[in-house]
Amino acid sequence: MELQVSRTRDPRGLRLSGEVDASNAAHLGRALAAETARGGDVTLDLSHVAFLDSTGLEHLIRAARALEGNGRLILVSPQQQIRRLFELVLLDRRANVEIRNGTP
């Protein structure tokens, strides 16, 4: 399955759809870098992401680090297995990461 990344304006961030793996994680990384460079909160709608591997997770962690002291990374509606991955690596415990259910 292909990864699709589209920008959102309200809230500012990205809507992801598909699977994030080593073959396409760089695309996500570039999109996240562009958003985090602006500072402020960045919202990711993950409701249509079926799979996220360690390369995708690495880009999310980098984005959270880039926003430290300057904004939050808000992760909306991750699938249960992806939410569990966030818990395993303690991403949900970072001060500037918020994981929400529902719509962005």
C-alpha positions in Angstrom: 0.0 0.0 0.0 1.2 3.5 -0.9 1.7 6.4 1.5 -0.2 9.5 0.8 0.6 12.7 2.7 -1.5 15.9 2.4 -1.2 19.2 4.2 -4.1 20.4 6.4 -4.7 24.0 7.4 -7.1 23.7 10.3 -5.5 22.3 12.3 -2.1 22.9 10.7 -0.4 19.7 9.9 -0.6 16.6 7.8 -3.1 13.9 7.0 -1.5 10.5 6.3 -3.1 7.5 4.5 -1.7 4.1 3.8 1.4 2.4 5.2 4.6 4.0 6.4 7.7 1.9 5.9 11.3 2.1 4.8 10.3 2.5 1.1 8.4 5.7 1.8 9.3 7.1 5.2 11.6 9.7 3.7 8.6 11.3 2.1 7.0 11.6 5.5 10.3 12.9 6.9 10.5 15.7 4.4 6.9 16.7 5.0 7.4 16.7 8.7 10.6 18.7 8.5 8.8 21.4 6.5 6.0 21.7 9.1 8.2 21.6 12.2 10.6 24.3 10.8 7.7 26.7 11.0 7.3 26.0 14.8 4.0 25.8 16.7 1.8 22.8 17.0 1.7 20.2 14.2 -1.2 17.8 14.0 -1.0 14.5 12.2 -4.2 12.7 11.3 -3.2 9.0 11.5 -6.7 7.6 11.3 -6.0 6.1 7.8 -2.6 4.7 8.5 -2.7 0.9 8.5 1.0 0.3 9.3 4.0 2.2 10.7 7.4 0.7 11.0 10.5 1.9 12.9 11.6 4.2 10.1 8.3 6.1 10.2 8.5 6.1 14.0 12.0 7.6 13.8 10.6 10.6 11.8 7.8 11.1 14.3 10.4 11.2 17.1 12.6 13.6 15.2 9.6 15.9 14.6 8.8 15.9 18.4 12.4 16.8 19.2 12.4 19.6 16.6 9.3 21.0 18.2 10.6 20.9 21.8 10.0 24.3 23.5 8.3 25.6 20.4 5.2 23.4 19.8 3.5 20.1 20.2 3.2 17.1 17.9 -0.4 16.1 18.1 -1.1 12.5 16.8 -4.8 12.0 16.1 -6.6 8.6 15.9 -3.8 6.1 15.5 -4.9 2.5 15.0 -4.6 0.4 18.1 -1.4 -1.4 17.0 0.3 1.9 16.2 -0.8 3.4 19.5 0.7 0.4 21.2 4.0 1.1 19.4 4.0 4.7 20.7 3.5 3.3 24.2 6.3 0.8 23.9 8.9 3.5 22.9 7.4 6.0 25.4 6.5 8.5 22.7 3.2 9.1 24.6 5.2 10.3 27.6 7.1 13.1 25.8 6.0 16.4 27.2 5.3 17.9 23.8 3.5 14.9 22.3 -0.3 14.5 22.6 -2.2 11.4 21.3 -5.9 12.0 20.8 -8.8 10.0 19.6 -11.4 11.5 17.3 -11.1 14.1 14.6 -8.3 16.5 14.3 
